[in-house]
Amino acid sequence: MIETPGADAPKLTGRGAARRTELFDELVALLVGEGFARFTLDDLAARLRCSKRTLYGLAGSKEQLVRAAVVQFFRRATTRVEAVLAAQTEPAKRLSAYLRAVAAELAPVSPQFFDDVAAFEPAAEVYERNTRAAAGRVQQLIEEGVRAGVFREVHVAFAADVISSVMVRIQQRQVAAATGLKDAEAYEQLAELLLSGLRKA
């Protein structure tokens, strides 16, 4: 789906590292499940049953904490998506597996999380960066299929540009607004369209 971002997550080392890692995991799950715009640091501390001081040990502000959580969500999603992709060898199956793995990673995420990400520039930048990386990955997979003779000869750069445009529209919540599709459902539809158009008759 997504390329692993840089070292944006908090450094959870030293004494109490295991507890801080567990707490950060709980934070990511909370934000992904419910969004983050409505939460104050006091709210987060209460929900996570910790002190604000403990949260400040993870990041210096709510904004930095949210961005780190968004980075971590995409980092883990990337690892799982790439593992699914690595299990496939046939080009058409690789493309299908990739996009459906992206859909599977996005499926449990709350619409509120995506809305909040779109409205918060530092988080939106993370999603956008990962979307661009995902579009590049799809272009590579199409090129693999064309070279292998499985996909029709297409203008790969043009196809990638179209796909990238759709992915960006998904990321910016424009597809959800226009169609009512969740992000995961939109990726499923994109997979269907791509495979139908690329496979040789």
C-alpha positions in Angstrom: 0.0 0.0 0.0 2.3 2.2 1.3 5.8 2.9 1.8 7.1 3.0 5.3 7.6 6.6 6.4 10.7 7.9 8.0 11.5 7.7 11.7 8.4 9.7 12.8 7.2 7.4 15.6 8.3 8.1 19.2 11.5 6.3 20.3 10.2 3.9 22.9 13.4 2.8 24.6 14.8 2.6 28.1 13.1 1.9 31.3 9.3 1.3 30.9 9.7 0.9 27.1 7.4 -2.1 27.0 4.6 -0.2 28.8 5.1 2.8 26.6 5.0 0.6 23.5 1.8 -1.0 24.8 0.3 2.4 25.5 1.2 3.7 22.1 -0.4 0.7 20.5 -3.6 1.4 22.5 -3.5 5.0 21.4 -3.2 4.0 17.7 -6.2 1.6 18.1 -8.3 4.3 19.8 -7.6 7.0 17.2 -8.1 4.6 14.3 -11.4 3.4 15.8 -12.8 6.7 16.8 -10.9 9.6 15.2 -9.0 12.2 17.1 -10.3 15.7 16.4 -12.7 15.7 19.4 -10.2 14.3 21.9 -8.2 16.6 24.2 -5.1 15.3 25.9 -7.1 15.0 29.1 -9.6 12.8 27.2 -6.9 10.6 25.8 -5.3 10.2 29.2 -8.6 9.2 30.7 -9.4 6.7 27.9 -5.9 5.2 28.1 -5.9 5.2 31.9 -2.6 7.1 32.1 -1.4 10.6 33.0 -0.9 13.5 30.6 2.7 13.4 31.7 2.9 9.8 30.4 1.5 11.0 27.0 4.0 13.8 26.9 6.6 11.1 27.2 5.4 9.8 23.8 5.2 13.2 22.1 5.4 16.8 23.0 1.9 17.8 22.0 -1.4 16.3 20.9 -0.6 17.2 17.3 2.7 15.4 17.4 1.1 12.4 19.1 -1.6 12.2 16.4 0.9 12.4 13.6 3.1 9.7 15.2 0.0 7.5 15.6 -1.0 8.0 11.9 2.6 7.2 10.8 2.5 4.0 12.9 -0.8 2.9 11.4 0.5 3.2 7.9 3.8 1.7 8.8 2.2 -1.5 10.1 -0.3 -1.6 7.2 2.7 -1.4 4.8 4.4 -4.4 6.5 1.3 -6.5 6.3 0.4 -5.5 2.7 3.9 -6.3 1.5 3.8 -9.7 3.2 0.6 -10.5 1.3 2.2 -9.3 -2.0 5.4 -11.4 -1.4 3.2 -14.6 -1.2 2.1 -14.1 -4.8 4.2 -14.7 -7.9 1.8 -14.4 -10.8 1.4 -10.7 -12.0 -2.4 -10.5 -12.1 -2.6 -12.1 -8.7 0.0 -9.8 -7.3 -1.9 -6.7 -8.5 -5.2 -8.1 -7.2 -3.6 -9.2 -3.9 -1.9 -5.8 -3.4 -5.1 -3.7 -3.8 -7.2 -6.1 -1.9 -4.7 -6.1 0.9 -4.9 -2.3 1.0 -8.6 -2.6 1.2 -8.4 -5.1 4.0 -6.1 -2.7 6.0 -8.5 0.2 5.5 -11.7 -1.7 6.2 -11.6 -1.6 10.0 -10.8 2.1 10.1 -13.6 4.4 11.2 -14.8 7.1 8.7 -14.2 9.6 11.5 -10.5 8.8 11.5 -10.3 9.4 7.7 -12.3 12.7 8.0 -10.0 13.9 10.9 -6.9 12.9 8.9 -8.2 14.9 5.9 -8.8 17.9 8.0 -5.5 17.9 9.9 -2.6 18.9 7.6 0.3 17.0 9.2 -1.8 13.7 9.2 -3.1 14.4 5.7 0.5 14.8 4.5 1.3 11.3 5.9 -1.7 9.8 4.1 -0.9 11.6 0.9 2.8 10.5 1.0 1.7 6.9 1.5 -0.9 7.2 -1.3 1.8 8.4 -3.7 4.0 5.4 -2.7 1.1 3.1 -3.2 0.4 4.5 -6.7 4.1 3.9 -7.5 3.8 0.4 -6.3 0.8 -0.2 -8.5 2.7 1.1 -11.5 5.5 -1.4 -10.8 3.0 -4.2 -10.6 1.4 -3.2 -13.9 4.8 -3.0 -15.6 5.5 -6.6 -14.3 2.3 -7.8 -15.9 3.0 -6.2 -19.2 6.6 -7.6 -19.3 5.3 -11.0 -18.5 2.7 -10.8 -21.3 -0.2 -11.2 -18.8 -1.5 -7.7 -19.2 -2.3 -5.9 -22.4 0.2 -3.4 -23.8 -0.9 -0.2 -22.2 0.7 3.2 -21.7 1.9 2.4 -18.3 2.7 6.0 -17.3 -0.8 7.1 -18.3 -2.4 4.1 -16.5 -0.4 4.9 -13.4 -1.4 8.6 -13.5 -5.1 7.6 -13.7 -4.7 5.2 -10.9 -2.8 7.8 -8.8 -5.6 10.3 -9.4 -8.2 7.9 -8.1 -6.1 7.0 -5.1 -5.6 10.7 -4.3 -9.3 11.3 -4.6 -9.9 8.4 -2.2 -7.3 9.8 0.2 -8.9 13.3 0.1 -12.4 11.8 0.8 -13.7 13.0 -2.6 -14.7 9.4 -3.6 -16.5 8.9 -0.4 -18.4 12.2 -0.9 -19.2 11.4 -4.5 -20.2 7.8 -4.2 -20.7 6.9 -0.5 -18.0 4.2 -0.7 -15.7 3.7 2.2 -12.0 3.9 1.4 -11.7 0.1 1.6 -14.7 -0.4 -0.7 -13.2 2.1 -3.2 -10.0 0.1 -3.4 -11.9 -3.1 -4.0 -13.7 -1.4 -6.9 -10.4 -0.1 -8.2 -9.0 -3.6 -8.2 -12.0 -4.9 -10.2 -11.7 -2.2 -12.8 -8.0 -2.5 -13.2 -7.9 -6.3 -13.6 -10.8 -6.2 -16.0 -9.1 -3.6 -18.2 -5.6 -5.0 -18.1 -6.1 -8.7 -18.6 -5.6 -10.0 -22.1 -8.8 -11.4 -23.7 
